[in-house]
Amino acid sequence: MPKPKKEIISKREKLMTMVAEMAKSPAKFSKVMLGHELFKYNAEYADSTERFLIYRSGRQAGKTMTTAVKAIHWSFFAPIMSKDAREKKEAVIIIAAPTQNQASIMFDRIRTLVKNSDFLSQYVVRSTQTEMWIQWLNKKGITKIYVRATGETGVTLRGYSPHVIIADECAFIKRSIMVAFLPSGMATQANVWLTSTPFGKQGYFYESSQASRPKVEDGLWKEFHVRSIDNPKIANDPLFLEQVKSLSQEEYTQEVEGEFLDIGDSLIPFDLLMSAHSRKWSPTGATRFFMGLDVARSGRDETVFIVIEVDEDNKIRVVEYQKESQSNLVDIVGRIGEFMQKYPFETIFIDETGLGGGVVDLARRRDYPIRGITFSLSEKSKMYSNIRMIFENKKIVVPQDDKRVLYQLSYLKRAYTEEGKLKVKVEDGTKDDHADALALACQAVSFGDGWYYIESGEGWKNMMG
């Protein structure tokens, strides 16, 4: 028996009402269409209709997932969101991040959420590793989502007229790239969403945050600031709380509280750190492998292993790094052996101050290519003067998504002795174990007298002479 006409009209009205509500609320759209319910603080960000938005947060606050939801919602309701898109019957969303891996994280969330929806997946007309085309719900146009790495120059962002610009990990994108890229959305009156954990009081992300409301009465930007512990799942997660214990005060402030830190008088300037993070690795000739090892000395320290690759042009790439809480010496030497099975190390540099001396002794008994470095004031200053020169010469790539190495390098301050020699200043409450491990590994490269390496038992060899 056919359903009564009134019942059919009632269901249609309810459906239209729900669609209208979802069009106005990405949070509701997420719950109904994507099966993902946002926390209240993220729902407020998702539902914001401001054109210029900043999401500044600590780790695991949900910025990537929530921005992905917001982008999906905008894609399907583009003709409502943008007059320009409606007239052209086409909308463009650009997701930009310093590296392709970082940009792909948000894009993968978008792709997974859409494809996991039986209803929405029917509207996908193209899907690759770097782009997705989605038909509008009214089927009168298409939204094209592109994912791009900014790199050092931002050249990959040229040629687009986006309706939505998403700058993920924006604190790590050069200011010059942002300033050059944003005008591409002027003609389309693009929405701009900046998302990131903070990284120092410099750069476009910091400047935009400072110019946001209510800090500035007539500010362009609307900022949402979220701490990691605002996430109820994080606040009660014993594993996360245990990780927090290993953070220094500055790391906690930046990575959990989501606050900017003053990195004035930095040993390595902000722009050089940014460049090292986004630079592509293009090795010249054969490459060699070295490792730096900083052994934990106290309760809050970590033992850090950093592997670097060096080409014939003295360019350096951080290949891998691992960290662990304090271990006994035998375990550390065993871990060195595991690394040696993966990489043909020419030299492994170890801080032999304190417990590291025992590691050096045990490793040498196994004929590992070990070089012990005593962390005296002069030796450490020399080591960090060298790594500063490496960054200044733009000879290093630090591609890790975990930015602990860059964070710690940014905490280090430069000071000078009465004789005018550079020395490294480490603030109270600041950790430098990751930075030390990288500086140790970079002992293989010198920009003073040339390029050097050590062969076990043979001392220094000048490869430039």
Secondary structure as GFF3:
##gff-version 3
##sequence-region A 1 465
A	DSSP	alpha_helix	5	24	.	.	.	ID=ss1
A	DSSP	alpha_helix	26	29	.	.	.	ID=ss2
A	DSSP	pi_helix	30	34	.	.	.	ID=ss3
A	DSSP	alpha_helix	40	46	.	.	.	ID=ss4
A	DSSP	beta_strand	52	57	.	.	.	ID=ss5
A	DSSP	alpha_helix	63	76	.	.	.	ID=ss6
A	DSSP	alpha_helix	78	81	.	.	.	ID=ss7
A	DSSP	alpha_helix	83	88	.	.	.	ID=ss8
A	DSSP	beta_strand	90	97	.	.	.	ID=ss9
A	DSSP	alpha_helix	100	115	.	.	.	ID=ss10
A	DSSP	three_ten_helix	120	123	.	.	.	ID=ss11
A	DSSP	beta_strand	124	127	.	.	.	ID=ss12
A	DSSP	beta_strand	131	135	.	.	.	ID=ss13
A	DSSP	beta_strand	142	149	.	.	.	ID=ss14
A	DSSP	three_ten_helix	155	157	.	.	.	ID=ss15
A	DSSP	beta_strand	164	168	.	.	.	ID=ss16
A	DSSP	three_ten_helix	170	172	.	.	.	ID=ss17
A	DSSP	alpha_helix	175	181	.	.	.	ID=ss18
A	DSSP	three_ten_helix	182	185	.	.	.	ID=ss19
A	DSSP	beta_strand	191	196	.	.	.	ID=ss20
A	DSSP	alpha_helix	203	210	.	.	.	ID=ss21
A	DSSP	beta_strand	212	213	.	.	.	ID=ss22
A	DSSP	beta_strand	221	226	.	.	.	ID=ss23
A	DSSP	three_ten_helix	228	230	.	.	.	ID=ss24
A	DSSP	alpha_helix	232	235	.	.	.	ID=ss25
A	DSSP	alpha_helix	238	245	.	.	.	ID=ss26
A	DSSP	alpha_helix	249	255	.	.	.	ID=ss27
A	DSSP	alpha_helix	270	278	.	.	.	ID=ss28
A	DSSP	beta_strand	288	294	.	.	.	ID=ss29
A	DSSP	beta_strand	303	310	.	.	.	ID=ss30
A	DSSP	beta_strand	316	324	.	.	.	ID=ss31
A	DSSP	alpha_helix	329	342	.	.	.	ID=ss32
A	DSSP	beta_strand	345	351	.	.	.	ID=ss33
A	DSSP	alpha_helix	356	365	.	.	.	ID=ss34
A	DSSP	beta_strand	370	373	.	.	.	ID=ss35
A	DSSP	alpha_helix	377	392	.	.	.	ID=ss36
A	DSSP	beta_strand	396	397	.	.	.	ID=ss37
A	DSSP	alpha_helix	404	411	.	.	.	ID=ss38
A	DSSP	beta_strand	413	416	.	.	.	ID=ss39
A	DSSP	beta_strand	422	425	.	.	.	ID=ss40
A	DSSP	alpha_helix	433	441	.	.	.	ID=ss41
A	DSSP	three_ten_helix	442	444	.	.	.	ID=ss42
A	DSSP	beta_strand	452	455	.	.	.	ID=ss43
A	DSSP	beta_strand	459	462	.	.	.	ID=ss44
###
